[in-house]
Amino acid sequence: MRSQSPLDQALLVWYMRTNNNLALRGAAQLGVTLSKRDREASTARGGNAQVISLFIESGI
């Protein structure tokens, strides 16, 4: 029996290797390279070791 992935029921999956013509605003950064351990894990599962870094402000 295959274990379930969090993506099994996802409505949308965003692959970071594609350029989706994004317009970044504020402190967001696209294509941030992961640190060594996370980079190795990402590439081992077929990723490109890059993420988007989002900064969220709380209104609380």
C-alpha positions as CSV (number, residue, x, y, z in Angstrom):
1,M,0.0,0.0,0.0
2,R,1.4,3.4,-1.1
3,S,1.5,6.0,1.6
4,Q,-0.5,9.1,1.0
5,S,1.2,12.3,-0.1
6,P,0.0,15.7,1.0
7,L,-0.3,16.5,-2.8
8,D,-2.8,13.6,-3.5
9,Q,-5.8,15.9,-3.0
10,A,-4.1,19.2,-3.9
11,L,-6.0,21.6,-6.1
12,L,-2.9,23.2,-7.4
13,V,0.8,22.2,-7.5
14,W,3.3,24.9,-8.4
15,Y,6.6,23.6,-9.8
16,M,9.3,26.2,-9.0
17,R,11.4,25.3,-12.1
18,T,8.8,27.0,-14.4
19,N,8.6,30.7,-14.9
20,N,4.9,31.7,-14.4
21,N,5.5,35.3,-15.2
22,L,5.0,36.3,-11.6
23,A,5.0,39.9,-10.4
24,L,6.7,40.0,-7.0
25,R,5.7,42.7,-4.5
26,G,7.1,43.5,-1.2
27,A,9.7,41.3,0.4
28,A,9.0,38.1,-1.5
29,Q,11.9,36.3,-3.2
30,L,11.6,33.8,-6.0
31,G,14.2,31.1,-6.6
32,V,15.9,31.0,-3.2
33,T,18.3,28.1,-3.1
34,L,17.8,25.8,-0.1
35,S,20.5,25.0,2.4
36,K,22.7,21.9,1.9
37,R,20.5,19.3,3.8
38,D,17.2,20.6,2.3
39,R,18.8,21.0,-1.1
40,E,19.9,17.4,-1.1
41,A,16.5,16.2,0.0
42,S,14.8,18.3,-2.7
43,T,17.0,17.0,-5.5
44,A,16.6,13.4,-4.3
45,R,12.9,13.6,-4.9
46,G,13.2,15.3,-8.2
47,G,13.0,19.0,-7.2
48,N,15.4,21.8,-8.2
49,A,16.3,22.9,-4.6
50,Q,14.7,26.3,-5.0
51,V,11.8,27.8,-3.1
52,I,9.9,31.1,-2.9
53,S,10.4,33.0,0.3
54,L,7.3,34.8,1.5
55,F,7.2,37.3,4.3
56,I,3.8,37.6,6.0
57,E,2.9,40.4,8.3
58,S,0.4,39.8,11.0
59,G,-2.2,42.4,11.7
60,I,-2.5,41.2,15.3
